[in-house]
Amino acid sequence: MRFSLMILLSFSMIFSYGYLSSASQQKSYAAGNPDSNFSPATLQFLRDNTGLDGEQWNNIMMLVNKPEQDDLNWINFYGYCEDIDDDRGYTIGIFGATTGGSNDTGPDGPDLFKAYDAAKGASNPSVKGALARIGVKGSMKGKILEINESEESFCRKIGNLQNDPEWREAMWKTFYNIYIKYSVEQARNRGFNSALTIGSFVDAALNHGATGGSETLQGLLGKSGSSTDEKTFMTKFYKERTKIVDTNEYNDPPNGKNRVKQWSNLLNMGETDLKGADSAVLQVTDWELQ
C-alpha cells in the first residue's frame, strides 16, 4: 500500500512538473510586447492597410506558423529555407514563398527577391540583382526561379538574411501584395472586418493560393454562400476548406484539418478580434504536427 502510494505521488509530481513546464514554455511565446515583433514601418503599414494592430497580426502569425513549422515563434523564420519535396522548389521565409516547380508554375519567390532588390535601393529592381546581392547562383526559367547551387549553400545564404531589415521589409511587402491585400478586400467586400476572418483568409491564401482554381481562397469563397452573418459564413468557409486542405500536398494529413480547426475553434470561442487572446491561441495550437 505504501509502495503504491509512493508511486502514485511520484507520478503525480512528474505529471504536474511536465504540465507546468509545457504551459510555461507555451506562455513564453505570447510574452512581451507583440509590437516589438515588427519594425515600426511594417507595423504602421499593416495598420494602415489592414486595420489590424501588432497584437492581432502577431496572433495571426502564430496561428499560421504552427502548422507550417510546429513553432509559435514565427519571427525566427525570416531566414527559413528548405526544399520540402513538394515540387514547388524551395520554400522560404515567414509565409513560405516558393521558387517554383511542376506543382507551382506561378511562384511568389521571384516577387520576394525583386522586392528585396528594391528595398536595397536598386533603381531597376530585378531577381537577378537580388541574387547577385546575396551571392546566389540562379536564373529565371520562364516564371520559375532555378537555383544552380546545392541546397546547403543556397539555404545558408537565405539564413544569413534572418536579421536583414530590408529582407524583412521585402518579406512583408510581398506577403501583403500577393496574399494579405486580396484577403482583406474579400473580407471587407462581405462586410467582415474581424482579425479572425482576415487571418483565416490569409492562411487559406498562402496555403493553397489566393486566386485561380476551385481550391484557392477565391474558389473556397465562391462555395461558402452569401450569408451576411459573419459566423454563419465563416462556419461554411471552414467546412469547405476542410474538404481540400489535406489534398494536393497542401498539408500532410491530418495537419490540414487541425490547421482549420485552430480558426474554427477560435470562432466558436468568440475570439474574433484576437485581442487579449493569448490563452485561447495557446489552447487551439496545442496539437501535435504529424
Stockholm file with secondary structure:
# STOCKHOLM 1.0

chainA/1-290         MRFSLMILLSFSMIFSYGYLSSASQQKSYAAGNPDSNFSPATLQFLRDNTGLDGEQWNNIMMLVNKPEQDDLNWINFYGYCEDIDDDRGYTIGIFGATTGGSNDTGPDGPDLFKAYDAAKGASNPSVKGALARIGVKGSMKGKILEINESEESFCRKIGNLQNDPEWREAMWKTFYNIYIKYSVEQARNRGFNSALTIGSFVDAALNHGATGGSETLQGLLGKSGSSTDEKTFMTKFYKERTKIVDTNEYNDPPNGKNRVKQWSNLLNMGETDLKGADSAVLQVTDWELQ
#=GR chainA/1-290 SS CHHHHHHHHHHHHHHHHHHHHHHHHHHHHHCSCGGGGSCHHHHHHHHHHHSCCHHHHHHHHHHHHHHHHSCSCGGGGTTCEECCSSSSCCEETTTTEECCBTTBSSCSHHHHHHHHHHHTTCSSCCHHHHHHHHTCCEEEETTEEEECSCHHHHHHHHHTTTTCHHHHHHHHHHHIIIIIHHHHHHHHHTTCCCHHHHHHHHHHHHHHCSSSSTTSHHHHHHHSCCCSSHHHHHHHHHHHHHHHTTSTTSSCTTHHHHHHHHHHHHHHHTCCSCSSCHHHHHHHTCSCCC
#=GC SS_cons         CHHHHHHHHHHHHHHHHHHHHHHHHHHHHHCSCGGGGSCHHHHHHHHHHHSCCHHHHHHHHHHHHHHHHSCSCGGGGTTCEECCSSSSCCEETTTTEECCBTTBSSCSHHHHHHHHHHHTTCSSCCHHHHHHHHTCCEEEETTEEEECSCHHHHHHHHHTTTTCHHHHHHHHHHHIIIIIHHHHHHHHHTTCCCHHHHHHHHHHHHHHCSSSSTTSHHHHHHHSCCCSSHHHHHHHHHHHHHHHTTSTTSSCTTHHHHHHHHHHHHHHHTCCSCSSCHHHHHHHTCSCCC
//
